[in-house]
């Protein structure tokens, strides 16, 4: 069987990613079919004051109160 197929149960969710920037980049790159995702800027989130990571995939991410990555809407 080809390794291109993902086995059931091998998926990872954003909230399962370690709360480090490097872990987020690895996860997002894998989710983006291997196309590198990088951090464009860091700024303070106006709602929470936490670090808001603006990524090259067009989304913003922050570490929530529970210490897990979240998409900032």
HTML snippet that shows the backbone in 3Dmol.js (N, CA, C, O; Angstrom):
<script src="https://3Dmol.org/build/3Dmol-min.js"></script>
<div id="view" style="width:600px;height:400px;position:relative"></div>
<script>
const pdb = `
ATOM      1  N   UNK A   1       0.842  -1.176   0.000  1.00  0.00           N
ATOM      2  CA  UNK A   1       0.000   0.000   0.000  1.00  0.00           C
ATOM      3  C   UNK A   1       0.894   1.249   0.000  1.00  0.00           C
ATOM      4  O   UNK A   1       1.928   1.282   0.668  1.00  0.00           O
ATOM      5  N   UNK A   2       0.499   2.229  -0.725  1.00  0.00           N
ATOM      6  CA  UNK A   2       1.273   3.461  -0.841  1.00  0.00           C
ATOM      7  C   UNK A   2       1.287   4.234   0.466  1.00  0.00           C
ATOM      8  O   UNK A   2       0.297   4.252   1.198  1.00  0.00           O
ATOM      9  N   UNK A   3       2.406   4.869   0.753  1.00  0.00           N
ATOM     10  CA  UNK A   3       2.503   5.703   1.947  1.00  0.00           C
ATOM     11  C   UNK A   3       1.780   7.028   1.767  1.00  0.00           C
ATOM     12  O   UNK A   3       1.649   7.806   2.711  1.00  0.00           O
ATOM     13  N   UNK A   4       1.314   7.280   0.554  1.00  0.00           N
ATOM     14  CA  UNK A   4       0.604   8.527   0.289  1.00  0.00           C
ATOM     15  C   UNK A   4      -0.756   8.551   0.980  1.00  0.00           C
ATOM     16  O   UNK A   4      -1.334   9.617   1.191  1.00  0.00           O
ATOM     17  N   UNK A   5      -1.257   7.382   1.326  1.00  0.00           N
ATOM     18  CA  UNK A   5      -2.547   7.314   1.997  1.00  0.00           C
ATOM     19  C   UNK A   5      -2.356   7.456   3.496  1.00  0.00           C
ATOM     20  O   UNK A   5      -1.458   6.848   4.078  1.00  0.00           O
ATOM     21  N   UNK A   6      -3.198   8.255   4.110  1.00  0.00           N
ATOM     22  CA  UNK A   6      -3.132   8.454   5.547  1.00  0.00           C
ATOM     23  C   UNK A   6      -3.962   7.373   6.218  1.00  0.00           C
ATOM     24  O   UNK A   6      -5.112   7.135   5.848  1.00  0.00           O
ATOM     25  N   UNK A   7      -3.372   6.729   7.199  1.00  0.00           N
ATOM     26  CA  UNK A   7      -4.096   5.715   7.942  1.00  0.00           C
ATOM     27  C   UNK A   7      -5.119   6.391   8.844  1.00  0.00           C
ATOM     28  O   UNK A   7      -4.884   7.479   9.370  1.00  0.00           O
ATOM     29  N   UNK A   8      -6.248   5.732   9.012  1.00  0.00           N
ATOM     30  CA  UNK A   8      -7.264   6.263   9.898  1.00  0.00           C
ATOM     31  C   UNK A   8      -6.687   6.394  11.299  1.00  0.00           C
ATOM     32  O   UNK A   8      -6.064   5.464  11.811  1.00  0.00           O
ATOM     33  N   UNK A   9      -6.894   7.547  11.913  1.00  0.00           N
ATOM     34  CA  UNK A   9      -6.377   7.776  13.253  1.00  0.00           C
ATOM     35  C   UNK A   9      -5.022   8.459  13.279  1.00  0.00           C
ATOM     36  O   UNK A   9      -4.543   8.805  14.359  1.00  0.00           O
ATOM     37  N   UNK A  10      -4.387   8.668  12.135  1.00  0.00           N
ATOM     38  CA  UNK A  10      -3.084   9.330  12.095  1.00  0.00           C
ATOM     39  C   UNK A  10      -3.187  10.848  12.004  1.00  0.00           C
ATOM     40  O   UNK A  10      -2.168  11.536  12.059  1.00  0.00           O
ATOM     41  N   UNK A  11      -4.388  11.378  11.867  1.00  0.00           N
ATOM     42  CA  UNK A  11      -4.525  12.818  11.711  1.00  0.00           C
ATOM     43  C   UNK A  11      -4.206  13.523  13.025  1.00  0.00           C
ATOM     44  O   UNK A  11      -4.335  12.953  14.108  1.00  0.00           O
ATOM     45  N   UNK A  12      -3.788  14.770  12.899  1.00  0.00           N
ATOM     46  CA  UNK A  12      -3.481  15.596  14.056  1.00  0.00           C
ATOM     47  C   UNK A  12      -4.311  16.858  13.937  1.00  0.00           C
ATOM     48  O   UNK A  12      -4.505  17.375  12.837  1.00  0.00           O
ATOM     49  N   UNK A  13      -4.794  17.349  15.041  1.00  0.00           N
ATOM     50  CA  UNK A  13      -5.607  18.558  15.058  1.00  0.00           C
ATOM     51  C   UNK A  13      -4.779  19.708  15.602  1.00  0.00           C
ATOM     52  O   UNK A  13      -3.802  19.499  16.321  1.00  0.00           O
ATOM     53  N   UNK A  14      -5.175  20.916  15.256  1.00  0.00           N
ATOM     54  CA  UNK A  14      -4.447  22.107  15.691  1.00  0.00           C
ATOM     55  C   UNK A  14      -4.293  22.140  17.210  1.00  0.00           C
ATOM     56  O   UNK A  14      -3.222  22.485  17.709  1.00  0.00           O
ATOM     57  N   UNK A  15      -5.319  21.796  17.936  1.00  0.00           N
ATOM     58  CA  UNK A  15      -5.238  21.857  19.399  1.00  0.00           C
ATOM     59  C   UNK A  15      -4.315  20.780  19.989  1.00  0.00           C
ATOM     60  O   UNK A  15      -3.997  20.821  21.178  1.00  0.00           O
ATOM     61  N   UNK A  16      -3.886  19.823  19.164  1.00  0.00           N
ATOM     62  CA  UNK A  16      -2.946  18.793  19.615  1.00  0.00           C
ATOM     63  C   UNK A  16      -1.482  19.196  19.407  1.00  0.00           C
ATOM     64  O   UNK A  16      -0.578  18.524  19.903  1.00  0.00           O
ATOM     65  N   UNK A  17      -1.250  20.278  18.685  1.00  0.00           N
ATOM     66  CA  UNK A  17       0.113  20.717  18.357  1.00  0.00           C
ATOM     67  C   UNK A  17       0.733  21.380  19.582  1.00  0.00           C
ATOM     68  O   UNK A  17       0.069  22.151  20.275  1.00  0.00           O
ATOM     69  N   UNK A  18       1.996  21.083  19.848  1.00  0.00           N
ATOM     70  CA  UNK A  18       2.712  21.695  20.969  1.00  0.00           C
ATOM     71  C   UNK A  18       2.684  23.218  20.832  1.00  0.00           C
ATOM     72  O   UNK A  18       2.725  23.732  19.714  1.00  0.00           O
ATOM     73  N   UNK A  19       2.616  23.945  21.944  1.00  0.00           N
ATOM     74  CA  UNK A  19       2.486  25.406  21.886  1.00  0.00           C
ATOM     75  C   UNK A  19       3.808  26.127  21.603  1.00  0.00           C
ATOM     76  O   UNK A  19       4.212  27.025  22.342  1.00  0.00           O
ATOM     77  N   UNK A  20       4.473  25.715  20.515  1.00  0.00           N
ATOM     78  CA  UNK A  20       5.684  26.399  20.074  1.00  0.00           C
ATOM     79  C   UNK A  20       5.503  26.811  18.620  1.00  0.00           C
ATOM     80  O   UNK A  20       4.751  26.185  17.873  1.00  0.00           O
ATOM     81  N   UNK A  21       6.197  27.863  18.232  1.00  0.00           N
ATOM     82  CA  UNK A  21       6.083  28.337  16.855  1.00  0.00           C
ATOM     83  C   UNK A  21       6.589  27.292  15.865  1.00  0.00           C
ATOM     84  O   UNK A  21       5.989  27.094  14.809  1.00  0.00           O
ATOM     85  N   UNK A  22       7.691  26.623  16.203  1.00  0.00           N
ATOM     86  CA  UNK A  22       8.233  25.613  15.304  1.00  0.00           C
ATOM     87  C   UNK A  22       7.235  24.474  15.082  1.00  0.00           C
ATOM     88  O   UNK A  22       7.061  24.016  13.953  1.00  0.00           O
ATOM     89  N   UNK A  23       6.586  24.018  16.144  1.00  0.00           N
ATOM     90  CA  UNK A  23       5.590  22.946  16.016  1.00  0.00           C
ATOM     91  C   UNK A  23       4.423  23.408  15.149  1.00  0.00           C
ATOM     92  O   UNK A  23       3.906  22.632  14.346  1.00  0.00           O
ATOM     93  N   UNK A  24       4.002  24.665  15.301  1.00  0.00           N
ATOM     94  CA  UNK A  24       2.918  25.204  14.478  1.00  0.00           C
ATOM     95  C   UNK A  24       3.324  25.228  13.008  1.00  0.00           C
ATOM     96  O   UNK A  24       2.535  24.847  12.144  1.00  0.00           O
ATOM     97  N   UNK A  25       4.540  25.670  12.716  1.00  0.00           N
ATOM     98  CA  UNK A  25       5.014  25.740  11.330  1.00  0.00           C
ATOM     99  C   UNK A  25       5.069  24.345  10.715  1.00  0.00           C
ATOM    100  O   UNK A  25       4.649  24.160   9.573  1.00  0.00           O
ATOM    101  N   UNK A  26       5.576  23.372  11.446  1.00  0.00           N
ATOM    102  CA  UNK A  26       5.629  21.991  10.936  1.00  0.00           C
ATOM    103  C   UNK A  26       4.221  21.484  10.643  1.00  0.00           C
ATOM    104  O   UNK A  26       3.977  20.906   9.584  1.00  0.00           O
ATOM    105  N   UNK A  27       3.299  21.695  11.572  1.00  0.00           N
ATOM    106  CA  UNK A  27       1.913  21.249  11.395  1.00  0.00           C
ATOM    107  C   UNK A  27       1.266  21.925  10.182  1.00  0.00           C
ATOM    108  O   UNK A  27       0.662  21.252   9.347  1.00  0.00           O
ATOM    109  N   UNK A  28       1.388  23.250  10.085  1.00  0.00           N
ATOM    110  CA  UNK A  28       0.746  23.976   8.980  1.00  0.00           C
ATOM    111  C   UNK A  28       1.353  23.594   7.635  1.00  0.00           C
ATOM    112  O   UNK A  28       0.636  23.499   6.639  1.00  0.00           O
ATOM    113  N   UNK A  29       2.661  23.374   7.596  1.00  0.00           N
ATOM    114  CA  UNK A  29       3.317  22.957   6.361  1.00  0.00           C
ATOM    115  C   UNK A  29       2.804  21.585   5.933  1.00  0.00           C
ATOM    116  O   UNK A  29       2.541  21.361   4.752  1.00  0.00           O
ATOM    117  N   UNK A  30       2.662  20.679   6.876  1.00  0.00           N
ATOM    118  CA  UNK A  30       2.137  19.341   6.565  1.00  0.00           C
ATOM    119  C   UNK A  30       0.690  19.444   6.063  1.00  0.00           C
ATOM    120  O   UNK A  30       0.322  18.768   5.103  1.00  0.00           O
ATOM    121  N   UNK A  31      -0.121  20.277   6.698  1.00  0.00           N
ATOM    122  CA  UNK A  31      -1.511  20.464   6.293  1.00  0.00           C
ATOM    123  C   UNK A  31      -1.617  21.160   4.930  1.00  0.00           C
ATOM    124  O   UNK A  31      -2.640  21.056   4.254  1.00  0.00           O
ATOM    125  N   UNK A  32      -0.569  21.860   4.539  1.00  0.00           N
ATOM    126  CA  UNK A  32      -0.541  22.598   3.278  1.00  0.00           C
ATOM    127  C   UNK A  32       0.153  21.785   2.185  1.00  0.00           C
ATOM    128  O   UNK A  32       0.748  22.346   1.265  1.00  0.00           O
ATOM    129  N   UNK A  33       0.072  20.464   2.296  1.00  0.00           N
ATOM    130  CA  UNK A  33       0.652  19.535   1.312  1.00  0.00           C
ATOM    131  C   UNK A  33       2.149  19.743   1.107  1.00  0.00           C
ATOM    132  O   UNK A  33       2.654  19.597  -0.006  1.00  0.00           O
ATOM    133  N   UNK A  34       2.858  20.085   2.187  1.00  0.00           N
ATOM    134  CA  UNK A  34       4.303  20.224   2.127  1.00  0.00           C
ATOM    135  C   UNK A  34       4.801  21.580   1.677  1.00  0.00           C
ATOM    136  O   UNK A  34       6.007  21.828   1.681  1.00  0.00           O
ATOM    137  N   UNK A  35       3.897  22.459   1.289  1.00  0.00           N
ATOM    138  CA  UNK A  35       4.301  23.815   0.892  1.00  0.00           C
ATOM    139  C   UNK A  35       4.549  24.613   2.174  1.00  0.00           C
ATOM    140  O   UNK A  35       3.664  24.738   3.020  1.00  0.00           O
ATOM    141  N   UNK A  36       5.748  25.141   2.301  1.00  0.00           N
ATOM    142  CA  UNK A  36       6.197  25.797   3.534  1.00  0.00           C
ATOM    143  C   UNK A  36       5.270  26.935   3.932  1.00  0.00           C
ATOM    144  O   UNK A  36       4.945  27.798   3.116  1.00  0.00           O
ATOM    145  N   UNK A  37       4.852  26.931   5.174  1.00  0.00           N
ATOM    146  CA  UNK A  37       4.105  28.032   5.776  1.00  0.00           C
ATOM    147  C   UNK A  37       5.061  28.709   6.748  1.00  0.00           C
ATOM    148  O   UNK A  37       5.756  28.031   7.504  1.00  0.00           O
ATOM    149  N   UNK A  38       5.102  30.024   6.737  1.00  0.00           N
ATOM    150  CA  UNK A  38       6.031  30.753   7.598  1.00  0.00           C
ATOM    151  C   UNK A  38       5.311  31.893   8.306  1.00  0.00           C
ATOM    152  O   UNK A  38       4.222  32.309   7.909  1.00  0.00           O
ATOM    153  N   UNK A  39       5.939  32.377   9.346  1.00  0.00           N
ATOM    154  CA  UNK A  39       5.387  33.493  10.105  1.00  0.00           C
ATOM    155  C   UNK A  39       5.724  34.796   9.386  1.00  0.00           C
ATOM    156  O   UNK A  39       6.884  35.051   9.062  1.00  0.00           O
ATOM    157  N   UNK A  40       4.709  35.615   9.138  1.00  0.00           N
ATOM    158  CA  UNK A  40       4.931  36.908   8.491  1.00  0.00           C
ATOM    159  C   UNK A  40       5.223  37.987   9.525  1.00  0.00           C
ATOM    160  O   UNK A  40       6.190  38.736   9.389  1.00  0.00           O
ATOM    161  N   UNK A  41       4.395  38.066  10.548  1.00  0.00           N
ATOM    162  CA  UNK A  41       4.601  39.045  11.617  1.00  0.00           C
ATOM    163  C   UNK A  41       4.016  38.510  12.918  1.00  0.00           C
ATOM    164  O   UNK A  41       3.264  37.534  12.940  1.00  0.00           O
ATOM    165  N   UNK A  42       4.390  39.186  14.002  1.00  0.00           N
ATOM    166  CA  UNK A  42       3.805  38.927  15.317  1.00  0.00           C
ATOM    167  C   UNK A  42       3.291  40.268  15.822  1.00  0.00           C
ATOM    168  O   UNK A  42       3.975  41.287  15.728  1.00  0.00           O
ATOM    169  N   UNK A  43       2.084  40.249  16.358  1.00  0.00           N
ATOM    170  CA  UNK A  43       1.517  41.465  16.919  1.00  0.00           C
ATOM    171  C   UNK A  43       0.660  41.095  18.123  1.00  0.00           C
ATOM    172  O   UNK A  43       0.382  39.919  18.356  1.00  0.00           O
ATOM    173  N   UNK A  44       0.253  42.075  18.866  1.00  0.00           N
ATOM    174  CA  UNK A  44      -0.610  41.826  20.019  1.00  0.00           C
ATOM    175  C   UNK A  44      -2.049  41.711  19.535  1.00  0.00           C
ATOM    176  O   UNK A  44      -2.520  42.537  18.753  1.00  0.00           O
ATOM    177  N   UNK A  45      -2.742  40.678  20.007  1.00  0.00           N
ATOM    178  CA  UNK A  45      -4.154  40.502  19.679  1.00  0.00           C
ATOM    179  C   UNK A  45      -4.950  41.587  20.402  1.00  0.00           C
ATOM    180  O   UNK A  45      -4.851  41.708  21.623  1.00  0.00           O
ATOM    181  N   UNK A  46      -5.739  42.380  19.670  1.00  0.00           N
ATOM    182  CA  UNK A  46      -6.483  43.474  20.316  1.00  0.00           C
ATOM    183  C   UNK A  46      -7.518  42.984  21.331  1.00  0.00           C
ATOM    184  O   UNK A  46      -7.871  43.720  22.252  1.00  0.00           O
ATOM    185  N   UNK A  47      -8.006  41.759  21.175  1.00  0.00           N
ATOM    186  CA  UNK A  47      -9.034  41.237  22.090  1.00  0.00           C
ATOM    187  C   UNK A  47      -8.435  40.702  23.387  1.00  0.00           C
ATOM    188  O   UNK A  47      -8.989  40.914  24.465  1.00  0.00           O
ATOM    189  N   UNK A  48      -7.296  40.004  23.279  1.00  0.00           N
ATOM    190  CA  UNK A  48      -6.752  39.303  24.444  1.00  0.00           C
ATOM    191  C   UNK A  48      -5.396  39.815  24.908  1.00  0.00           C
ATOM    192  O   UNK A  48      -4.997  39.557  26.043  1.00  0.00           O
ATOM    193  N   UNK A  49      -4.680  40.539  24.046  1.00  0.00           N
ATOM    194  CA  UNK A  49      -3.343  41.006  24.376  1.00  0.00           C
ATOM    195  C   UNK A  49      -2.269  39.945  24.168  1.00  0.00           C
ATOM    196  O   UNK A  49      -1.085  40.219  24.361  1.00  0.00           O
ATOM    197  N   UNK A  50      -2.669  38.738  23.777  1.00  0.00           N
ATOM    198  CA  UNK A  50      -1.709  37.654  23.534  1.00  0.00           C
ATOM    199  C   UNK A  50      -0.998  37.879  22.205  1.00  0.00           C
ATOM    200  O   UNK A  50      -1.444  38.664  21.368  1.00  0.00           O
ATOM    201  N   UNK A  51       0.136  37.162  22.028  1.00  0.00           N
ATOM    202  CA  UNK A  51       0.860  37.240  20.760  1.00  0.00           C
ATOM    203  C   UNK A  51       0.015  36.624  19.650  1.00  0.00           C
ATOM    204  O   UNK A  51      -0.465  35.497  19.768  1.00  0.00           O
ATOM    205  N   UNK A  52      -0.155  37.377  18.583  1.00  0.00           N
ATOM    206  CA  UNK A  52      -0.909  36.935  17.417  1.00  0.00           C
ATOM    207  C   UNK A  52       0.088  36.693  16.294  1.00  0.00           C
ATOM    208  O   UNK A  52       0.787  37.614  15.869  1.00  0.00           O
ATOM    209  N   UNK A  53       0.154  35.461  15.815  1.00  0.00           N
ATOM    210  CA  UNK A  53       1.108  35.086  14.774  1.00  0.00           C
ATOM    211  C   UNK A  53       0.385  35.118  13.427  1.00  0.00           C
ATOM    212  O   UNK A  53      -0.512  34.316  13.166  1.00  0.00           O
ATOM    213  N   UNK A  54       0.792  36.054  12.586  1.00  0.00           N
ATOM    214  CA  UNK A  54       0.225  36.179  11.243  1.00  0.00           C
ATOM    215  C   UNK A  54       1.053  35.283  10.328  1.00  0.00           C
ATOM    216  O   UNK A  54       2.249  35.504  10.140  1.00  0.00           O
ATOM    217  N   UNK A  55       0.405  34.275   9.764  1.00  0.00           N
ATOM    218  CA  UNK A  55       1.123  33.264   8.990  1.00  0.00           C
ATOM    219  C   UNK A  55       0.882  33.457   7.494  1.00  0.00           C
ATOM    220  O   UNK A  55      -0.072  34.117   7.083  1.00  0.00           O
ATOM    221  N   UNK A  56       1.763  32.869   6.694  1.00  0.00           N
ATOM    222  CA  UNK A  56       1.706  33.026   5.241  1.00  0.00           C
ATOM    223  C   UNK A  56       0.518  32.313   4.608  1.00  0.00           C
ATOM    224  O   UNK A  56       0.242  32.528   3.428  1.00  0.00           O
ATOM    225  N   UNK A  57      -0.190  31.476   5.352  1.00  0.00           N
ATOM    226  CA  UNK A  57      -1.358  30.793   4.802  1.00  0.00           C
ATOM    227  C   UNK A  57      -2.611  31.661   4.893  1.00  0.00           C
ATOM    228  O   UNK A  57      -3.700  31.221   4.526  1.00  0.00           O
ATOM    229  N   UNK A  58      -2.457  32.893   5.382  1.00  0.00           N
ATOM    230  CA  UNK A  58      -3.571  33.824   5.424  1.00  0.00           C
ATOM    231  C   UNK A  58      -4.365  33.802   6.719  1.00  0.00           C
ATOM    232  O   UNK A  58      -5.328  34.554   6.864  1.00  0.00           O
ATOM    233  N   UNK A  59      -3.977  32.953   7.661  1.00  0.00           N
ATOM    234  CA  UNK A  59      -4.678  32.885   8.940  1.00  0.00           C
ATOM    235  C   UNK A  59      -3.788  33.380  10.066  1.00  0.00           C
ATOM    236  O   UNK A  59      -2.563  33.411   9.946  1.00  0.00           O
ATOM    237  N   UNK A  60      -4.429  33.768  11.164  1.00  0.00           N
ATOM    238  CA  UNK A  60      -3.725  34.234  12.350  1.00  0.00           C
ATOM    239  C   UNK A  60      -3.942  33.221  13.470  1.00  0.00           C
ATOM    240  O   UNK A  60      -5.043  32.698  13.643  1.00  0.00           O
ATOM    241  N   UNK A  61      -2.889  32.953  14.222  1.00  0.00           N
ATOM    242  CA  UNK A  61      -2.944  31.947  15.283  1.00  0.00           C
ATOM    243  C   UNK A  61      -2.449  32.546  16.582  1.00  0.00           C
ATOM    244  O   UNK A  61      -1.579  33.417  16.590  1.00  0.00           O
ATOM    245  N   UNK A  62      -3.020  32.063  17.693  1.00  0.00           N
ATOM    246  CA  UNK A  62      -2.544  32.452  19.010  1.00  0.00           C
ATOM    247  C   UNK A  62      -2.683  31.276  19.956  1.00  0.00           C
ATOM    248  O   UNK A  62      -3.415  30.324  19.684  1.00  0.00           O
ATOM    249  N   UNK A  63      -1.975  31.351  21.063  1.00  0.00           N
ATOM    250  CA  UNK A  63      -2.085  30.325  22.088  1.00  0.00           C
ATOM    251  C   UNK A  63      -3.153  30.795  23.060  1.00  0.00           C
ATOM    252  O   UNK A  63      -3.025  31.855  23.672  1.00  0.00           O
ATOM    253  N   UNK A  64      -4.205  30.002  23.196  1.00  0.00           N
ATOM    254  CA  UNK A  64      -5.354  30.357  24.031  1.00  0.00           C
ATOM    255  C   UNK A  64      -5.085  30.197  25.516  1.00  0.00           C
ATOM    256  O   UNK A  64      -3.983  29.839  25.931  1.00  0.00           O
ATOM    257  N   UNK A  65      -6.113  30.468  26.307  1.00  0.00           N
ATOM    258  CA  UNK A  65      -6.021  30.382  27.765  1.00  0.00           C
ATOM    259  C   UNK A  65      -5.614  28.995  28.237  1.00  0.00           C
ATOM    260  O   UNK A  65      -4.947  28.846  29.260  1.00  0.00           O
ATOM    261  N   UNK A  66      -6.024  27.975  27.477  1.00  0.00           N
ATOM    262  CA  UNK A  66      -5.729  26.592  27.864  1.00  0.00           C
ATOM    263  C   UNK A  66      -4.350  26.122  27.395  1.00  0.00           C
ATOM    264  O   UNK A  66      -4.002  24.955  27.572  1.00  0.00           O
ATOM    265  N   UNK A  67      -3.553  27.035  26.793  1.00  0.00           N
ATOM    266  CA  UNK A  67      -2.199  26.697  26.366  1.00  0.00           C
ATOM    267  C   UNK A  67      -2.140  25.948  25.049  1.00  0.00           C
ATOM    268  O   UNK A  67      -1.140  25.296  24.747  1.00  0.00           O
ATOM    269  N   UNK A  68      -3.209  26.036  24.261  1.00  0.00           N
ATOM    270  CA  UNK A  68      -3.263  25.330  22.971  1.00  0.00           C
ATOM    271  C   UNK A  68      -3.457  26.336  21.842  1.00  0.00           C
ATOM    272  O   UNK A  68      -4.043  27.402  22.031  1.00  0.00           O
ATOM    273  N   UNK A  69      -2.947  25.970  20.653  1.00  0.00           N
ATOM    274  CA  UNK A  69      -3.076  26.829  19.486  1.00  0.00           C
ATOM    275  C   UNK A  69      -4.536  26.994  19.096  1.00  0.00           C
ATOM    276  O   UNK A  69      -5.321  26.049  19.170  1.00  0.00           O
ATOM    277  N   UNK A  70      -4.891  28.208  18.679  1.00  0.00           N
ATOM    278  CA  UNK A  70      -6.224  28.518  18.172  1.00  0.00           C
ATOM    279  C   UNK A  70      -6.079  29.414  16.954  1.00  0.00           C
ATOM    280  O   UNK A  70      -5.088  30.130  16.809  1.00  0.00           O
ATOM    281  N   UNK A  71      -7.077  29.367  16.080  1.00  0.00           N
ATOM    282  CA  UNK A  71      -7.150  30.333  14.981  1.00  0.00           C
ATOM    283  C   UNK A  71      -7.828  31.565  15.530  1.00  0.00           C
ATOM    284  O   UNK A  71      -8.885  31.464  16.154  1.00  0.00           O
ATOM    285  N   UNK A  72      -7.241  32.726  15.310  1.00  0.00           N
ATOM    286  CA  UNK A  72      -7.814  33.988  15.773  1.00  0.00           C
ATOM    287  C   UNK A  72      -8.768  34.506  14.706  1.00  0.00           C
ATOM    288  O   UNK A  72      -8.349  34.824  13.593  1.00  0.00           O
ATOM    289  N   UNK A  73     -10.010  34.588  15.036  1.00  0.00           N
ATOM    290  CA  UNK A  73     -11.021  35.074  14.082  1.00  0.00           C
ATOM    291  C   UNK A  73     -11.210  36.509  14.271  1.00  0.00           C
ATOM    292  O   UNK A  73     -12.016  37.124  13.572  1.00  0.00           O
TER     293      UNK A  73
END
`;
const viewer = $3Dmol.createViewer("view");
viewer.addModel(pdb, "pdb");
viewer.setStyle({}, {cartoon: {color: "spectrum"}});
viewer.zoomTo();
viewer.render();
</script>
